[in-house]
Amino acid sequence: MLRKFKSWFNKNFYNKEAQLRQRYLDIKNHDVEINGTKYFLAKAMIPDIPEILGIERAVYGGQTPWDDRAFRSELMRKNDRLYLVLRRNDWLVAFIGCSLNEHTKDCHITNVAVAPNFQNHGLGYFLVTTIIKKARQMTFDKVTLEVRVSNTRAQKLYRDIGFVDNGLKKDYYYNDREDALNMILDITKIG
């Protein structure tokens, strides 16, 4: 009886946009080939957090900008967050995360990191463009992110994809008070 009621309720009252959004957030884990190398793309899960933190430590000189609790909180938000991981031979080698704001139609990339041994192999490009494709499928208007002013390699990647500068956030990063460059990509203009 309860199952029939839930089905009837969802069919008649559940927001169709939310159903569509959820469909796009349901990522099928699958093999991908990036620059001739096979990887496994999957939706991030709670058990991935230790490896995600390991990549952060490797990338950020032993620091973890986000802790276990922050990632756990993000991964538990199924309706407005999307986190993906890339694995090579069962090792987590890269990840990306974003928040999705249905009201502003903004997909905000919160984290992206690639293990040092796998940098410059196209993994960051692949993950960012995958998130952009998802945002377009969900009819969002823009993709935004912040990047350290000192991280010129990442800035170049984002500009090559089509992001443009959109202001500066002073003292943005907690641990060292470094400024962040806001960047934005208007995906309504992508053909």
Protein Blocks (a to p, Z undefined) as FASTA:
>chain_A
ZZmmmmmmmmmmpcfklmmmmmmmmccdddddeehiacddddddfklmmmmmmmmmmmnn
oiafbafklmmmmmmmmklgccddddeehiafbdcdddddfklopacdfbdcddfklgon
ommmmmmmmmmmmmmmnopabdcddddfklmmlmmmmmmnopacebjaehkbmklopacd
dddddfklpZZ
